[in-house]
Amino acid sequence: MFFVYILKSDSLNKYYVGHTDDIDKRISEHNSKRKHWTSNANDWCLFYKEEFESRSEAMKRERYIKSFKNIKKFLEFINK
């Protein structure tokens, strides 16, 4: 299984969208302060996730979510 996930950092008041086949490992990596966009904080927590059977489906959904340019607008869209 593959997941599309949205993480939230309260300290930055920002969201991050990604996809993975191991969500727990991926969250741990985001919080490990490696050199990437999420290294500015270590309080990333899972805010939202969706499950897919293939990586291609997950990647397609990730691109769709990112097309909103503002994660809050996507979250409003799915909560209607």
Contacts in CASP RR format, 6 or more apart in sequence:
PFRMAT RR
TARGET T0000
AUTHOR 0000-0000-0000
METHOD contacts of the structure
MODEL  1
MFFVYILKSDSLNKYYVGHTDDIDKRISEHNSKRKHWTSNANDWCLFYKE
EFESRSEAMKRERYIKSFKNIKKFLEFINK
1 21 0 8 1.000
1 51 0 8 1.000
1 52 0 8 1.000
1 53 0 8 1.000
2 19 0 8 1.000
2 20 0 8 1.000
2 21 0 8 1.000
2 51 0 8 1.000
2 52 0 8 1.000
2 53 0 8 1.000
2 54 0 8 1.000
2 55 0 8 1.000
2 57 0 8 1.000
2 58 0 8 1.000
3 19 0 8 1.000
3 20 0 8 1.000
3 21 0 8 1.000
3 23 0 8 1.000
3 49 0 8 1.000
3 50 0 8 1.000
3 51 0 8 1.000
3 52 0 8 1.000
3 58 0 8 1.000
4 17 0 8 1.000
4 18 0 8 1.000
4 19 0 8 1.000
4 49 0 8 1.000
4 50 0 8 1.000
4 52 0 8 1.000
4 58 0 8 1.000
4 61 0 8 1.000
4 62 0 8 1.000
4 65 0 8 1.000
5 17 0 8 1.000
5 18 0 8 1.000
5 19 0 8 1.000
5 20 0 8 1.000
5 23 0 8 1.000
5 26 0 8 1.000
5 27 0 8 1.000
5 46 0 8 1.000
5 47 0 8 1.000
5 48 0 8 1.000
5 49 0 8 1.000
5 50 0 8 1.000
6 15 0 8 1.000
6 16 0 8 1.000
6 17 0 8 1.000
6 18 0 8 1.000
6 46 0 8 1.000
6 47 0 8 1.000
6 48 0 8 1.000
6 49 0 8 1.000
6 65 0 8 1.000
6 71 0 8 1.000
6 75 0 8 1.000
7 15 0 8 1.000
7 16 0 8 1.000
7 17 0 8 1.000
7 27 0 8 1.000
7 30 0 8 1.000
7 38 0 8 1.000
7 44 0 8 1.000
7 45 0 8 1.000
7 46 0 8 1.000
7 47 0 8 1.000
8 14 0 8 1.000
8 15 0 8 1.000
8 16 0 8 1.000
8 44 0 8 1.000
8 45 0 8 1.000
8 47 0 8 1.000
9 15 0 8 1.000
9 16 0 8 1.000
9 38 0 8 1.000
9 40 0 8 1.000
9 41 0 8 1.000
9 43 0 8 1.000
9 44 0 8 1.000
9 45 0 8 1.000
10 43 0 8 1.000
11 41 0 8 1.000
11 43 0 8 1.000
12 40 0 8 1.000
12 41 0 8 1.000
14 41 0 8 1.000
15 47 0 8 1.000
15 71 0 8 1.000
15 72 0 8 1.000
16 30 0 8 1.000
16 37 0 8 1.000
16 38 0 8 1.000
16 44 0 8 1.000
17 62 0 8 1.000
17 65 0 8 1.000
17 66 0 8 1.000
17 71 0 8 1.000
18 26 0 8 1.000
18 62 0 8 1.000
19 55 0 8 1.000
19 58 0 8 1.000
19 59 0 8 1.000
19 61 0 8 1.000
19 62 0 8 1.000
20 26 0 8 1.000
21 55 0 8 1.000
23 46 0 8 1.000
23 49 0 8 1.000
27 44 0 8 1.000
27 45 0 8 1.000
27 46 0 8 1.000
30 38 0 8 1.000
30 44 0 8 1.000
31 38 0 8 1.000
31 42 0 8 1.000
31 43 0 8 1.000
31 44 0 8 1.000
32 42 0 8 1.000
33 39 0 8 1.000
33 42 0 8 1.000
38 44 0 8 1.000
48 75 0 8 1.000
48 78 0 8 1.000
50 58 0 8 1.000
50 61 0 8 1.000
52 58 0 8 1.000
52 61 0 8 1.000
65 71 0 8 1.000
65 74 0 8 1.000
68 74 0 8 1.000
68 77 0 8 1.000
END
